[in-house]
Amino acid sequence: MAKVAFLGLGVMGLPMAGHLAKAGHSVTVWNRTPAKRQAWLDLHAGEAADTIEAAVQDCDAVFMCLGDDPDVRHVAIHALGAMKEGAVLVDHTTASADLARELAEDSSAAGMGFVDAPVSGGQAGAVNGQLTIMCGGERAHFDGVAPIMNAYAKAITYAGPAGSGQLTKMVNQICIAGVVQGLAEGLHFAQAAGLDPETVISAISKGAAQSWQMENRWKTMVEDEFDFGFAVDWMRKDLRITLDEARRNGAQLPLTALVDQFYADIQAMGGRRWDTSSLIARLNITKD
């Protein structure tokens, strides 16, 4: 078992850190707000630290799950200044590939390892310990932390050097954006045509149209229920990072850019905290 720290106890980080404790690892947690640290202690065996530096002392691995590039950079600077030589810093935040490469260089200069390891699976995946993790960094550093991450993962993939995990997560978000918009339009069309959505889904979900989104979100979409995980605000953050990267590498992402603007419409409708399946809401505004 390893001595680890987990920095960031949001809707993803809190259950992920909990799985580490349940797996028998020695876990110290930190969060900017003391209430969240206490909430974790109320559920799990472990320790909470008042500062980042205190949390990472003598740890074999330090895990972060934060909001955006500025948050990651700020926390990482404090962590790297206090981690022991040879420890590995793992970032589960969906952030930019440039930041991952920057932190890999900073970690190496300090005698430590770094792995960018964004996750997919949403809040339910974190709670159930069924996340998909995409990793970049030196292979030896990945091999050292992968067994620890098994506590909350159903699949862990090594994608290449630093930044490769973040780039892979961008592909994931590109694909999700297109699938959700297609499902939203299909359901919208079915309703407009007077079809029963359940009958339609029963028919098409056994063929090439099948997807995770269809299986898990069609019913709540037609019922205008959008409180099921990954928020629109976070999706737009991810798509911003993705579209910025595409401008640098020359990739053409016309559908992704369009869906990003559709999500902007959802935000304007008051749906900033709705989940990503809420794309159907902008189609249904005028259906009556």
Secondary structure, 3 states (H helix, E strand, C coil): CCEEEEECCCCCHHHHHHHHHHCCCEEEEECCCHHHHHHHHCCCCCEECCCHHHHHCCCCEEEECCCCHHHHHHHHHHHHCCCCCCCEEEECCCCCHHHHHHHHHHHHHCCCEEEECCEECHHHHHHHCCEEEEEEECHHHHHHHHHHHHHHEEEEEEEECCCHHHHHHHHHHHHHHHHHHHHHHHHHHHHHCCCCHHHHHHHHCCCCCCCHHHHHHHHHHHCCCCCCCCEHHHHHHHHHHHHHHHHHHCCCCHHHHHHHHHHHHHHHCCCCCCEHHHHHHHHHCCCC
